[in-house]
Amino acid sequence: MRKKLLRVFVCSVLVVSMALLGAACGDSGGSGSAAGEAAGSSAAASGGSSGAAAEGDGITIGYVCNFMSHEWYQNVTKGAERRAEELGIKIKLADANQDSAQQISFAENFIAEGVDVLALTPVDATTLGPVIEKANEAGIIVITESNPVGGEYTCVGADNKGAGKQAGEWFGNYGKEQGIDLQFLIVGFPNFEDCRLRVEGFKEGLEASGADYTIVQEVDSQGGKEKALQGGTDACTANPNINAIFGINDDSTQGAIQGYKAAGLDESQLSAVGYGLEGIVGREALLEDTPIVAELAMFPDFVGACIVDAAKKAYDGEELPERYLTPTTMVTKDNYADFYTQEGDEWVLDFAKVEALM
């Protein structure tokens, strides 16, 4: 693998030249996040005990997230920080806040700082090619999350089409068991490849289930509740026969459900499946008395841990697949406690249970 060979070559040169350069391979030498200081990002660092630090081998990860005010990415970054602390790896966070130019600036700052691994959740994958090329030229490993760019060591995330198919088959079988002729509103986000794949897989799963169904309408939520509410209200007003909703994330599903109610339809006649189980919103919708009958769980905390795991494996020279797959499964009220344990007011993910799905 070209990237692996480049990393090995750079490390070899540094080791041979250690006495002259006074630096060891894998030591970034930085004392703070230039990306965070220069642009007021939410940069943060986590360190472990002296024993854990030895395991982490002084690795520094610079992670530029796309949208940290979203609940999903709050949990992704929380999981990444937790795993980094366990392994004695330093992780520095920067929030692009849905601004592609800001993401590029943060990434370039991390490259200049000399992080060992650059992790990116793309705001716009089409703009990041030059950044990844620059990182590779500097001997910095690049890991992406969710959406591949090209040129990265690996992309961490779920098999979105396969997960969508799981959800479609589950929903189709549910319809057969309940004797429902499913009339679907699908709430997508076609501008993002991973969201397109979720919908494609969902349709394949529905077909494979052998259920009686019709896709009445598809609307674009752009991944947000407000757009889903507007589109859902219009669709359900025009098509009062809609009785089933599938959304590409929790906000899309919840917004469409609100749109269904805004259209004056009987909520007791509605069944919905969400995609993500991203945090509090998805959990409450699943466990309380709502039309949500199941969630395709993606376990964001675990995804964050996998970003760090993949970064360490790449740094250690392990060859990784183009897609570092994270697990998904259908979660209902009945099996929610198989994956989450309640501690006071908090529900804590059982990482071992999720890892067993891999």
ROBAVEX-534855 format. One record per residue: x, y, z of N, C-alpha, C in turn; residue number from 1. Coordinates in steps of 0.2 Angstrom, whole numbers, plus 5000, padded with zeros to 4 digits. Each point is the difference from the previous one (the first is absolute). Example, Ala and Ser with C-alpha at 12.3 -4.5 7.8 and 13.67 -1.06 7.14 Angstrom:
<recs>
(rec (5066 4972 5039) (4996 5006 5000) (5004 5006 5000) 1),
(rec (4998 5005 4996) (5004 5006 5001) (4996 5005 5003) 2),
</recs>
This chain:
<recs>
(rec (5004 4994 5000) (4996 5006 5000) (5004 5006 5000) 1),
(rec (4999 5005 4995) (5004 5006 4999) (5001 5004 5007) 2),
(rec (4994 5001 5003) (5000 5004 5006) (5004 4997 5006) 3),
(rec (4999 4993 5000) (5004 4997 5006) (5008 5000 4998) 4),
(rec (5002 4999 4994) (5007 5000 4998) (5003 5007 5002) 5),
(rec (4996 5006 4998) (5002 5006 5001) (5001 5002 5008) 6),
(rec (4995 4997 5004) (5001 5001 5007) (5006 4997 5003) 7),
(rec (5001 4993 4997) (5006 4997 5002) (5007 5003 4998) 8),
(rec (5000 5003 4994) (5006 5003 4998) (5001 5006 5004) 9),
(rec (4995 5004 5001) (5001 5006 5004) (5002 4999 5007) 10),
(rec (4997 4995 5003) (5003 4998 5007) (5007 4997 5000) 11),
(rec (5002 4997 4995) (5007 4997 4999) (5005 5006 5000) 12),
(rec (4998 5005 4996) (5005 5005 4999) (5000 5004 5007) 13),
(rec (4995 5001 5003) (5000 5004 5006) (5004 4996 5006) 14),
(rec (4999 4993 5000) (5004 4996 5005) (5008 5001 4998) 15),
(rec (5002 4999 4994) (5007 5000 4998) (5002 5007 5002) 16),
(rec (4996 5005 4999) (5003 5007 5001) (4998 5003 5007) 17),
(rec (4998 4996 5005) (4998 5002 5006) (5005 5004 5004) 18),
(rec (5006 4998 5000) (5006 5004 5003) (5001 5007 4998) 19),
(rec (4999 5000 4993) (5000 5007 4997) (4994 5004 5001) 20),
(rec (4994 4997 5000) (4994 5004 5000) (4997 5001 5007) 21),
(rec (5002 4995 5004) (4997 5001 5007) (4993 4998 5000) 22),
(rec (4998 4996 4996) (4992 4998 5000) (5000 4993 4999) 23),
(rec (4995 4997 5003) (4998 4993 4999) (4994 4999 4995) 24),
(rec (5000 4994 4996) (4994 4999 4996) (4994 4999 5004) 25),
(rec (4995 5004 4998) (4993 4999 5004) (4999 5005 5005) 26),
(rec (5005 5004 5002) (4999 5006 5005) (4999 5006 4996) 27),
(rec (4994 5003 5001) (4998 5006 4997) (5004 5006 5002) 28),
(rec (5002 5000 5007) (5004 5005 5003) (4996 5006 5001) 29),
(rec (4993 5001 4999) (4996 5006 5001) (4998 5000 5007) 30),
(rec (4999 5006 5003) (4997 5000 5007) (4993 5003 5000) 31),
(rec (4997 5001 4994) (4993 5002 5000) (4998 5000 4993) 32),
(rec (4993 5001 4999) (4997 4999 4993) (5000 5007 4997) 33),
(rec (5004 5000 4995) (5001 5007 4996) (4993 5001 4996) 34),
(rec (4997 4994 4998) (4993 5001 4997) (4995 5004 5004) 35),
(rec (5000 4997 5007) (4995 5003 5004) (5002 5007 5002) 36),
(rec (5007 5002 5001) (5002 5006 5002) (4999 5005 4995) 37),
(rec (5001 4998 4994) (5000 5005 4994) (4993 5002 4998) 38),
(rec (4995 4996 5001) (4994 5001 4997) (4994 4999 5006) 39),
(rec (5002 5000 5006) (4995 5000 5005) (4996 4993 5000) 40),
(rec (5003 4995 4998) (4996 4993 5000) (4999 4998 5006) 41),
(rec (4996 4994 5001) (4999 4997 5006) (5005 4994 5001) 42),
(rec (5007 5002 4999) (5005 4995 5001) (5001 4998 5007) 43),
(rec (5001 4994 5001) (5001 4997 5006) (5005 4994 5000) 44),
(rec (5003 4998 5005) (5005 4995 5000) (4998 4995 5006) 45),
(rec (5002 4994 4999) (4999 4995 5005) (5006 4996 5001) 46),
(rec (5002 4999 5007) (5006 4996 5001) (4998 4994 5005) 47),
(rec (5004 4995 5000) (4999 4995 5005) (5006 4999 5005) 48),
(rec (5000 4995 5004) (5005 4999 5005) (5006 4998 4996) 49),
(rec (5006 5000 5004) (5006 4998 4997) (5000 4994 4997) 50),
(rec (4997 4995 5002) (4999 4993 4997) (4997 5000 4994) 51),
(rec (4994 5004 5000) (4996 5001 4993) (5004 5004 4995) 52),
(rec (5004 5005 5002) (5004 5004 4996) (5005 4995 4996) 53),
(rec (5003 4995 5004) (5005 4996 4996) (4996 4996 4995) 54),
(rec (4994 4998 5001) (4996 4996 4995) (4999 5004 4994) 55),
(rec (4998 5007 5001) (4998 5004 4995) (5006 5003 4996) 56),
(rec (5006 4999 5003) (5007 5001 4996) (5000 5008 4998) 57),
(rec (4997 5004 5004) (5001 5007 4998) (4996 5003 4994) 58),
(rec (4995 4996 4998) (4996 5002 4994) (4996 5006 5001) 59),
(rec (5000 5004 4995) (4995 5006 5000) (4996 5000 4994) 60),
(rec (4993 5000 5002) (4995 5000 4994) (4997 5007 5000) 61),
(rec (4999 5003 4994) (4997 5006 5000) (4993 4999 4996) 62),
(rec (4995 5001 5003) (4993 4998 4997) (4996 5006 4999) 63),
(rec (4999 5001 4993) (4995 5006 4998) (4993 4997 4999) 64),
(rec (4996 5001 5004) (4993 4998 4999) (4996 5005 4996) 65),
(rec (4995 4997 4997) (4996 5005 4996) (4995 5004 5003) 66),
(rec (4997 4997 5006) (4994 5004 5003) (4999 4997 5007) 67),
(rec (5004 5003 5005) (5000 4997 5006) (4994 5003 5004) 68),
(rec (4996 5004 4998) (4994 5002 5004) (4994 4995 4998) 69),
(rec (5001 4995 4996) (4995 4995 4999) (5002 4994 5005) 70),
(rec (4994 4998 5002) (5000 4995 5006) (5005 4994 4998) 71),
(rec (4999 4997 4993) (5004 4995 4998) (5007 5001 5001) 72),
(rec (5003 5006 4998) (5007 5001 5000) (5002 5002 5007) 73),
(rec (4996 5002 5004) (5002 5001 5007) (5001 4993 5003) 74),
(rec (4997 4995 4999) (5001 4993 5002) (5006 4997 4997) 75),
(rec (5001 5001 4993) (5006 4998 4997) (5006 5002 5003) 76),
(rec (5000 5007 5001) (5006 5003 5003) (5001 4998 5007) 77),
(rec (4995 4999 5004) (5000 4997 5007) (5003 4993 5000) 78),
(rec (4998 4996 4995) (5003 4993 5000) (5007 5000 4998) 79),
(rec (5002 5005 4995) (5007 5000 4998) (5004 5003 5006) 80),
(rec (4998 5004 5004) (5004 5003 5005) (5001 4994 5006) 81),
(rec (4995 4997 5001) (5000 4994 5005) (5005 4995 4998) 82),
(rec (5000 4998 4993) (5004 4995 4998) (5008 5002 5000) 83),
(rec (5001 5007 4998) (5006 5002 5000) (5003 5001 5007) 84),
(rec (4996 5001 5005) (5002 5000 5007) (5002 4993 5002) 85),
(rec (4996 4995 4998) (5002 4993 5002) (5007 4998 4997) 86),
(rec (5001 5002 4994) (5006 4998 4996) (5006 5005 5001) 87),
(rec (4999 5005 5004) (5006 5005 5001) (5001 5004 4994) 88),
(rec (4995 5001 4996) (5001 5004 4993) (4998 5007 5001) 89),
(rec (5003 5005 4998) (4998 5007 5000) (4995 5001 4994) 90),
(rec (4994 5003 5001) (4996 5001 4995) (4998 5008 5001) 91),
(rec (5000 5003 4994) (4998 5008 5000) (4995 5000 4995) 92),
(rec (4994 5004 5002) (4994 5000 4997) (4999 5008 4997) 93),
(rec (4998 5000 4994) (4998 5006 4997) (4993 5000 4996) 94),
(rec (4996 5005 5001) (4993 4999 4997) (5000 5005 4994) 95),
(rec (4999 4997 4994) (4999 5004 4994) (4993 5003 5000) 96),
(rec (4995 4998 5004) (4994 5003 5000) (4997 5001 4993) 97),
(rec (5000 4994 4996) (4997 5000 4993) (5003 5005 4995) 98),
(rec (5006 5002 5002) (5003 5005 4995) (5006 4996 4997) 99),
(rec (5000 4999 4994) (5005 4996 4996) (5007 5004 5001) 100),
(rec (5000 5007 4999) (5006 5004 5000) (5003 4999 5007) 101),
(rec (4996 5001 5005) (5002 4999 5007) (5004 4993 5001) 102),
(rec (4996 4995 4997) (5003 4993 5001) (5007 5000 4997) 103),
(rec (5001 5002 4994) (5006 5000 4997) (5006 5004 5004) 104),
(rec (4998 5006 5002) (5004 5004 5004) (5003 4996 5007) 105),
(rec (4995 4997 5003) (5002 4996 5006) (5004 4994 4998) 106),
(rec (4999 4997 4995) (5004 4994 4998) (5007 5002 4998) 107),
(rec (5000 5006 4997) (5007 5002 4998) (5004 5002 5006) 108),
(rec (4997 5003 5005) (5003 5002 5006) (5002 4994 5004) 109),
(rec (4996 4994 5000) (5003 4994 5003) (5005 4997 4996) 110),
(rec (5000 5001 4994) (5006 4997 4996) (5006 5004 5001) 111),
(rec (5000 5007 5001) (5006 5004 5001) (5002 4998 5007) 112),
(rec (4996 4999 5005) (5001 4998 5007) (5004 4994 5000) 113),
(rec (4999 4995 4995) (5004 4994 5000) (4996 4994 5004) 114),
(rec (4993 5000 5000) (4997 4995 5003) (5002 4993 4996) 115),
(rec (4999 4994 5004) (5002 4994 4997) (4994 4997 4995) 116),
(rec (4994 5002 5002) (4994 4998 4997) (4995 5005 4999) 117),
(rec (4998 5002 4994) (4995 5004 4999) (4993 4997 4998) 118),
(rec (4995 5001 5005) (4994 4997 4999) (4995 5005 4997) 119),
(rec (4995 4999 4996) (4996 5004 4997) (4993 4997 4999) 120),
(rec (4995 5004 5002) (4993 4999 4998) (4998 5005 4995) 121),
(rec (5000 4998 4993) (5000 5005 4995) (4993 5005 5001) 122),
(rec (5001 5006 4999) (4994 5004 4999) (4998 5000 4992) 123),
(rec (5005 5000 4996) (4999 4999 4993) (5006 4996 4997) 124),
(rec (4999 4993 4999) (5006 4996 4998) (5003 5002 4994) 125),
(rec (4997 5004 4995) (5003 5002 4994) (5005 5005 5001) 126),
(rec (5001 5003 5006) (5005 5006 5001) (5006 4997 5004) 127),
(rec (5000 4994 5002) (5005 4998 5005) (5006 4997 4996) 128),
(rec (5000 4998 4994) (5005 4997 4996) (5007 5003 5001) 129),
(rec (5001 5006 4999) (5006 5004 5001) (5003 4999 5007) 130),
(rec (4995 5001 5005) (5002 4999 5007) (5003 4993 5002) 131),
(rec (4997 4995 4997) (5002 4993 5001) (5007 4999 4997) 132),
(rec (5000 5003 4994) (5007 4999 4996) (5005 5004 5004) 133),
(rec (4999 5005 5003) (5005 5004 5004) (5002 4996 5006) 134),
(rec (4995 4997 5003) (5002 4996 5006) (5004 4994 4999) 135),
(rec (4998 4997 4994) (5004 4994 4998) (5007 5002 4998) 136),
(rec (5001 5005 4997) (5007 5003 4998) (5004 5001 5007) 137),
(rec (4996 5002 5005) (5004 5001 5006) (5001 4994 5005) 138),
(rec (4998 4994 4997) (5000 4994 5004) (4995 5000 5005) 139),
(rec (4994 5003 5000) (4995 5000 5005) (4995 4996 4997) 140),
(rec (4998 4995 5004) (4994 4995 4999) (4994 5004 5000) 141),
(rec (4995 4999 4995) (4994 5003 5000) (4994 4994 5001) 142),
(rec (4996 5001 5004) (4994 4996 5001) (4994 5005 4999) 143),
(rec (4995 4997 4996) (4994 5004 5000) (4994 4996 5003) 144),
(rec (4995 5003 5002) (4994 4997 5003) (4994 5001 4996) 145),
(rec (4996 4995 4999) (4993 5000 4996) (5001 5001 4993) 146),
(rec (5003 5005 4997) (5000 5001 4993) (5008 5000 4998) 147),
(rec (5001 4995 4995) (5007 5000 4998) (5001 5006 4995) 148),
(rec (5007 5001 5000) (5002 5006 4995) (5004 4997 4995) 149),
(rec (5005 4995 5001) (5005 4998 4996) (5006 5002 5002) 150),
(rec (5005 4995 5001) (5007 5002 5002) (5001 4999 5007) 151),
(rec (4994 4999 5004) (5001 4998 5007) (5002 4993 5001) 152),
(rec (5003 4999 5006) (5002 4993 5002) (4994 4995 5001) 153),
(rec (4995 5003 5003) (4993 4996 5000) (4995 5005 5002) 154),
(rec (4994 4998 4999) (4994 5004 5002) (4996 4996 5005) 155),
(rec (4999 5003 5006) (4996 4996 5005) (4993 5002 5000) 156),
(rec (4996 4995 5000) (4993 5001 5000) (4996 4993 4998) 157),
(rec (4993 5001 5000) (4996 4994 4999) (5000 4999 4993) 158),
(rec (4997 4994 4998) (4998 4998 4993) (4993 5003 5000) 159),
(rec (5000 5006 4997) (4993 5004 5000) (4995 4996 4996) 160),
(rec (5002 4997 4994) (4995 4997 4996) (4998 4993 5004) 161),
(rec (5005 4997 5002) (4998 4994 5004) (4996 5001 5006) 162),
(rec (5001 5005 5004) (4996 5002 5006) (4993 5002 4997) 163),
(rec (5000 5004 4995) (4993 5002 4997) (4996 4994 4998) 164),
(rec (5003 4995 4998) (4997 4994 4998) (4997 4996 5006) 165),
(rec (5004 5000 5005) (4998 4997 5007) (4993 5004 5002) 166),
(rec (5000 5006 5000) (4994 5004 5002) (4994 4999 4995) 167),
(rec (5002 4999 4994) (4994 4999 4995) (4997 4993 5001) 168),
(rec (5004 4995 5001) (4998 4993 5001) (4996 5000 5007) 169),
(rec (5003 5003 5005) (4996 5000 5006) (4993 5003 5000) 170),
(rec (5000 5006 4996) (4994 5004 5000) (4995 4996 4996) 171),
(rec (5002 4997 4994) (4996 4996 4996) (4997 4994 5004) 172),
(rec (5004 4996 5004) (4998 4995 5004) (4995 5002 5005) 173),
(rec (5001 5006 5003) (4996 5003 5005) (4993 5001 4997) 174),
(rec (5000 5003 4994) (4994 5001 4997) (4996 4993 4998) 175),
(rec (5003 4995 4998) (4997 4994 4999) (4997 4997 5007) 176),
(rec (5004 5000 5005) (4998 4998 5006) (4993 5003 5003) 177),
(rec (5000 5007 4999) (4995 5004 5002) (4994 5001 4995) 178),
(rec (5001 4997 4994) (4995 5000 4995) (4999 5007 4998) 179),
(rec (5005 5004 4999) (5000 5007 4998) (5002 5000 4992) 180),
(rec (4996 5003 4996) (5002 5002 4993) (5004 5006 5001) 181),
(rec (5006 5000 5000) (5005 5006 5001) (5000 5005 4995) 182),
(rec (4998 5006 5001) (5000 5006 4996) (5005 5005 5002) 183),
(rec (5006 5000 4997) (5006 5003 5003) (5001 5007 4997) 184),
(rec (5002 5004 5006) (5003 5006 4998) (5008 4999 5002) 185),
(rec (5004 5001 4996) (5007 4999 5001) (5004 5007 5000) 186),
(rec (5003 5001 5006) (5003 5007 5001) (5008 4999 4999) 187),
(rec (5003 5003 4994) (5007 4999 4999) (5004 5006 5000) 188),
(rec (5006 4999 4998) (5005 5006 4999) (5004 4998 4994) 189),
(rec (4997 5001 4994) (5004 4997 4994) (5006 5004 4998) 190),
(rec (5002 5005 5004) (5006 5004 4998) (5006 4996 5003) 191),
(rec (4999 4996 5005) (5005 4996 5003) (5000 4992 4998) 192),
(rec (5006 4998 4998) (5000 4993 4998) (4998 4995 5005) 193),
(rec (5002 5001 5006) (4998 4995 5005) (4993 5000 5001) 194),
(rec (4996 5005 5000) (4993 5001 5000) (4997 4997 4994) 195),
(rec (5002 5001 4995) (4997 4997 4994) (5001 4992 5000) 196),
(rec (5005 4998 5003) (5001 4993 5000) (4995 4997 5005) 197),
(rec (4999 5003 5006) (4995 4998 5005) (4993 4999 4996) 198),
(rec (4998 5005 4996) (4994 4999 4997) (5000 4994 4995) 199),
(rec (5005 5000 4996) (5000 4994 4995) (5000 4994 5004) 200),
(rec (5004 4999 5005) (4999 4994 5004) (4994 4998 5003) 201),
(rec (4996 5006 5002) (4994 4999 5003) (4995 4997 4995) 202),
(rec (5000 5003 4994) (4996 4997 4995) (5001 4993 4998) 203),
(rec (5006 4998 5000) (5002 4993 4998) (4998 4996 5006) 204),
(rec (5000 5002 5006) (4998 4996 5006) (4992 4999 5000) 205),
(rec (4997 5005 4998) (4992 5000 4999) (4998 4995 4995) 206),
(rec (5004 5000 4994) (4998 4995 4995) (5002 4993 5002) 207),
(rec (5005 4999 5003) (5002 4994 5003) (4996 4997 5005) 208),
(rec (4996 5004 5004) (4996 4998 5005) (4993 4997 4997) 209),
(rec (4999 5001 4994) (4993 4998 4997) (4994 5003 5003) 210),
(rec (5001 5006 5003) (4994 5003 5003) (4996 5004 4995) 211),
(rec (4994 5001 5001) (4996 5005 4996) (5002 5007 5002) 212),
(rec (5002 5004 4995) (5002 5007 5002) (5000 5004 4994) 213),
(rec (4999 5006 5001) (5001 5005 4995) (5004 5006 5002) 214),
(rec (5004 5003 4996) (5004 5006 5002) (4996 5005 4997) 215),
(rec (4996 5004 5004) (4996 5005 4998) (5004 5006 4998) 216),
(rec (5005 5002 5004) (5003 5006 4999) (5007 5000 5003) 217),
(rec (5005 5003 4997) (5006 5002 5004) (5002 5007 5000) 218),
(rec (5002 5002 5006) (5002 5007 5001) (5007 5001 5002) 219),
(rec (5003 5006 4999) (5007 5001 5002) (4999 5004 5007) 220),
(rec (5003 4998 5005) (5000 5003 5006) (5007 5004 5001) 221),
(rec (5005 4999 4996) (5007 5002 5001) (5002 4999 5007) 222),
(rec (4998 4994 5002) (5002 4997 5007) (4997 5004 5006) 223),
(rec (4996 5005 4999) (4997 5004 5006) (4993 4999 5001) 224),
(rec (4998 5002 5006) (4993 4999 5003) (4996 5005 4996) 225),
(rec (5002 5006 5000) (4995 5005 4997) (4998 4999 4993) 226),
(rec (5005 4998 4996) (4999 4998 4993) (4995 4994 4999) 227),
(rec (5002 4995 5005) (4996 4994 5000) (4992 5001 5002) 228),
(rec (5000 5005 5005) (4993 5002 5002) (4996 5003 4994) 229),
(rec (5004 5005 4996) (4996 5003 4995) (4999 4995 4994) 230),
(rec (5004 4996 4998) (4999 4995 4995) (4995 4995 5002) 231),
(rec (5000 4998 5007) (4996 4995 5002) (4993 5003 5000) 232),
(rec (4999 5006 5002) (4993 5003 5001) (4997 5000 4993) 233),
(rec (5004 5003 4995) (4997 5000 4993) (4999 4993 4997) 234),
(rec (5004 4995 5001) (4999 4994 4997) (4994 4996 5003) 235),
(rec (4999 5001 5007) (4995 4997 5003) (4993 5003 4999) 236),
(rec (5000 5007 4999) (4994 5003 4998) (4998 4998 4993) 237),
(rec (5004 4999 4996) (4999 4998 4993) (4998 4993 4999) 238),
(rec (5003 4996 5005) (4999 4993 5000) (4998 4997 5007) 239),
(rec (4994 5001 5002) (4998 4998 5006) (5000 4992 5001) 240),
(rec (5001 4996 4995) (5001 4993 5001) (5006 4998 5003) 241),
(rec (5005 5004 5000) (5007 4999 5003) (4999 4997 5007) 242),
(rec (5003 4994 5001) (4999 4997 5007) (5007 4998 5003) 243),
(rec (5006 5001 4996) (5006 4998 5002) (5005 5005 4998) 244),
(rec (5005 5001 5004) (5006 5005 4999) (5006 4996 5001) 245),
(rec (5005 5001 4996) (5007 4999 5001) (5004 5006 4998) 246),
(rec (5005 5002 5005) (5004 5005 5000) (5007 4998 5000) 247),
(rec (5004 5004 4997) (5008 4998 4999) (5003 5002 5007) 248),
(rec (4997 5004 5004) (5003 5001 5007) (4995 5002 5005) 249),
(rec (5001 5000 5006) (4995 5001 5005) (4996 5007 4999) 250),
(rec (5004 5005 4998) (4996 5007 4999) (4995 4999 4994) 251),
(rec (5003 4997 4995) (4995 4999 4994) (4994 4996 5002) 252),
(rec (5001 4995 5004) (4994 4996 5001) (4995 5004 5005) 253),
(rec (5003 5003 5005) (4996 5004 5005) (4996 5006 4997) 254),
(rec (5004 5003 4995) (4997 5006 4997) (4994 4998 4995) 255),
(rec (5001 4994 4997) (4994 4997 4996) (4994 4998 5004) 256),
(rec (5002 4997 5006) (4994 4998 5004) (4996 5006 5002) 257),
(rec (5004 5006 5002) (4996 5006 5002) (4996 5003 4994) 258),
(rec (5003 4999 4994) (4996 5002 4994) (4994 4996 4999) 259),
(rec (5000 4994 5001) (4995 4995 5000) (4994 5003 5005) 260),
(rec (5002 5001 5006) (4995 5003 5005) (4998 5007 4997) 261),
(rec (5004 5004 4998) (4998 5007 4997) (4995 4999 4995) 262),
(rec (5000 4995 4996) (4996 4999 4994) (4993 4998 5003) 263),
(rec (4999 4999 5007) (4994 4998 5003) (4998 4992 4999) 264),
(rec (5005 4996 4999) (4999 4993 5000) (5001 4997 5007) 265),
(rec (4997 4994 5000) (4999 4996 5006) (5007 4996 5002) 266),
(rec (5004 5003 5005) (5006 4997 5001) (5000 4993 5002) 267),
(rec (4995 4997 5002) (4999 4993 5002) (5000 4996 4994) 268),
(rec (4999 5003 4994) (5000 4996 4994) (5007 5000 4997) 269),
(rec (5005 5003 5003) (5007 5001 4997) (5005 4995 5003) 270),
(rec (5004 4997 4996) (5006 4997 5003) (5006 5003 4996) 271),
(rec (5006 5000 5004) (5006 5004 4998) (5006 4996 5002) 272),
(rec (5005 5000 4996) (5007 4997 5001) (5005 5006 4999) 273),
(rec (5004 5001 5005) (5005 5005 4999) (5007 4996 4999) 274),
(rec (5005 5005 4998) (5006 4997 4998) (5005 5004 5004) 275),
(rec (5004 4997 5005) (5005 5003 5004) (5000 4998 5007) 276),
(rec (4995 5001 5003) (4999 5000 5008) (5006 5004 5002) 277),
(rec (5000 5006 4998) (5006 5005 5001) (5001 5002 5007) 278),
(rec (4995 5000 5005) (5001 5002 5006) (4993 5001 5004) 279),
(rec (4999 5006 5003) (4994 5000 5004) (4994 5001 4996) 280),
(rec (5000 5003 4994) (4994 5001 4996) (4997 4993 4998) 281),
(rec (5005 4996 4997) (4998 4993 4998) (4998 4996 5005) 282),
(rec (5004 5000 5006) (4998 4996 5005) (4993 5001 5003) 283),
(rec (4998 5006 5001) (4994 5002 5003) (4994 4998 4995) 284),
(rec (5001 5001 4994) (4995 4999 4995) (4999 4992 5000) 285),
(rec (5005 4996 5001) (5000 4993 5000) (4996 4997 5006) 286),
(rec (5002 5003 5006) (4998 4997 5006) (4994 5003 5003) 287),
(rec (4998 5006 4997) (4993 5003 5002) (4995 4998 4996) 288),
(rec (4994 5002 5001) (4994 4998 4996) (5000 5005 4994) 289),
(rec (5003 4998 4994) (5000 5004 4994) (4999 4995 4994) 290),
(rec (5000 5002 4994) (4999 4995 4995) (5006 4996 4998) 291),
(rec (5006 5002 5003) (5006 4997 4999) (5000 4992 5002) 292),
(rec (5000 4996 4995) (5000 4993 5002) (5007 4996 5001) 293),
(rec (5005 5003 4997) (5007 4998 5000) (5004 5005 4997) 294),
(rec (5007 4999 5002) (5005 5005 4998) (5006 4995 4997) 295),
(rec (5002 5002 4994) (5007 4997 4998) (5005 5004 5004) 296),
(rec (5003 4996 5004) (5005 5003 5005) (5007 5000 4997) 297),
(rec (5003 5006 5000) (5007 5001 4997) (5006 5001 5006) 298),
(rec (4997 5001 5006) (5005 5000 5006) (5006 5005 4999) 299),
(rec (4998 5007 5000) (5005 5005 4999) (5006 5000 5004) 300),
(rec (4999 4998 5007) (5005 5000 5004) (5006 4995 4998) 301),
(rec (4997 4994 4998) (5004 4995 4997) (5004 5002 4994) 302),
(rec (4996 5004 4995) (5004 5002 4994) (5005 5005 5002) 303),
(rec (5000 5004 5005) (5005 5004 5002) (5006 4996 5003) 304),
(rec (4999 4995 5003) (5005 4995 5003) (5004 4997 4994) 305),
(rec (4996 4998 4995) (5003 4997 4994) (5004 5005 4996) 306),
(rec (4999 5006 5000) (5004 5005 4997) (5007 5000 5003) 307),
(rec (5000 5000 5006) (5007 4999 5004) (5003 4994 4999) 308),
(rec (4996 4994 5000) (5003 4994 4999) (5003 4999 4993) 309),
(rec (4996 5003 4995) (5003 4999 4993) (5006 5005 5000) 310),
(rec (5000 5005 5003) (5006 5005 5000) (5006 4996 5003) 311),
(rec (5000 4997 5005) (5005 4997 5003) (5003 4994 4996) 312),
(rec (4995 4996 4997) (5002 4994 4996) (5004 5003 4994) 313),
(rec (4997 5005 4997) (5004 5003 4994) (5007 5002 5002) 314),
(rec (5000 5004 5006) (5007 5002 5002) (5004 4995 5001) 315),
(rec (4998 4994 5003) (5004 4994 5001) (5002 4996 4994) 316),
(rec (4997 5002 4994) (5002 4997 4994) (4995 4994 4998) 317),
(rec (4995 5000 5003) (4995 4994 4998) (4996 5002 4994) 318),
(rec (5000 4996 4995) (4996 5001 4994) (4992 5000 5002) 319),
(rec (4997 5005 4998) (4992 5000 5001) (4996 5000 4994) 320),
(rec (4994 4998 5000) (4996 5000 4994) (4998 5007 4999) 321),
(rec (4998 5001 4994) (4998 5007 4998) (4994 5002 5004) 322),
(rec (4996 4996 5003) (4994 5002 5004) (5001 4996 5007) 323),
(rec (5002 5004 5005) (5000 4997 5007) (4993 4999 5003) 324),
(rec (4997 4995 4999) (4993 4999 5001) (4998 5000 5008) 325),
(rec (4995 5004 5001) (4998 5001 5007) (4993 4996 5000) 326),
(rec (4998 4997 5006) (4994 4996 4999) (4993 5004 5001) 327),
(rec (4995 4997 4997) (4993 5002 5001) (4996 4994 5002) 328),
(rec (4994 5002 5003) (4995 4995 5001) (4993 5003 5001) 329),
(rec (4995 4997 4999) (4993 5002 5002) (4999 5000 5007) 330),
(rec (4998 5005 5003) (4999 5001 5007) (4992 5002 5002) 331),
(rec (4997 4996 5004) (4993 5001 5002) (5000 5002 5007) 332),
(rec (4994 5001 5003) (4999 5001 5007) (5002 4993 5004) 333),
(rec (4999 4995 4996) (5001 4993 5004) (5008 4999 5001) 334),
(rec (5004 5002 4995) (5007 4998 5000) (5005 5006 5002) 335),
(rec (4997 5006 5001) (5004 5006 5001) (5005 4999 5006) 336),
(rec (4997 4997 5006) (5004 4998 5006) (5006 4995 4998) 337),
(rec (5000 4997 4995) (5005 4995 4998) (5006 5004 4998) 338),
(rec (5000 5007 4998) (5005 5004 4998) (5002 5006 5005) 339),
(rec (4995 5002 5003) (5001 5006 5005) (4998 4998 5007) 340),
(rec (5004 5002 5005) (4998 4999 5007) (4999 5007 5003) 341),
(rec (4994 5001 5004) (4999 5006 5003) (5004 5001 5006) 342),
(rec (5003 5006 5001) (5004 5002 5006) (4997 5007 5002) 343),
(rec (4996 5000 5005) (4996 5006 5002) (4996 5002 4994) 344),
(rec (5001 5006 4998) (4996 5003 4994) (5003 4999 4993) 345),
(rec (5006 4996 5000) (5004 4999 4994) (4999 4993 4998) 346),
(rec (5000 4999 4993) (5000 4994 4997) (5007 4999 4997) 347),
(rec (5004 4995 5002) (5007 4999 4999) (5001 4994 4995) 348),
(rec (5003 5001 4994) (5001 4995 4995) (5005 4995 5003) 349),
(rec (4998 4993 4999) (5004 4995 5001) (5004 4998 4994) 350),
(rec (5006 5002 5000) (5005 5000 4994) (5001 4993 4999) 351),
(rec (5000 4995 5005) (5002 4993 4998) (4994 4997 4996) 352),
(rec (4994 5002 5002) (4994 4997 4996) (5000 5003 4993) 353),
(rec (5002 5006 4999) (5000 5002 4993) (5006 4997 4996) 354),
(rec (5006 4999 5003) (5005 4997 4997) (4999 4993 4998) 355),
(rec (4996 4997 5004) (4998 4993 4998) (4996 5000 4993) 356),
(rec (4997 5005 4998) (4997 5000 4994) (5004 5001 4994) 357),
(rec (5007 5001 5001) (5004 5001 4994) (5002 4994 4997) 358),
</recs>
